[in-house]
Amino acid sequence: MVVLSIILTVFFVIASVVLVILVGLQSEGGTGLGGIFGGGSDTAFGAKSNSVVTRITAIVAASFMVLALVVALLNKSSSRDYVLETLPVQPAVASEVVEEWWNAAPPAPEAALSVVE
């Protein structure tokens, strides 16, 4: 499982880098968000939606999402806390009595506090 997780993580990183490059390579065919409010002659997905770069971008984006889910499922840990299980257990010592500060007796007054003449 560890080898499969490493291989899928490498593919995930490659897919993310390729996706960034492909999105950067795409030409700005429409007017962007300005066309939403101001109208325009573009269709819903643009006139160049069938281009090769757009199709490759869609395939890489889909593989990116699938790889993200698979890597997350493979690398999830159980709800058990393994850190606490690795700590050594120290037995309680019965002879050692720890007194809490709120249960401690008040300190005795010192007789050395006398007025010096």
C-alpha positions, 0 to 999 in steps of 0.5 A: 500500500505504501508503494501504491501511495507513493506512485499515486502521489507522484502522478498527482504532483505531475498532474497538478503541474501539467494542469497549471501549465495547460491553464496558462497556455489557454488563450483568452477567447472570451471577455471573461467576467466582464462578458457575464454582466455586459453581454457579448456574442460568445456562446455559453462555453465559447466558440473554441470549446472543442479545441485540443488544449481544452479537451486535454485540460479537461482530461487532466483536471478530471484525473487531478480530482480523481487522484486527489480523492484516491490519494486522500483515501489511501493516506487517511489514518484511523481515529486511534492516536498512535502517539500516545501508545508509543509513550512509556507508561510510568507506574505511580509511586505510592510512597511519593505524596504530592500535596496540592497547593490548595490543600496545603497548610498555611505557612507558620508565622516566623518568630524571627520577625521582631522589632529591632530597636 
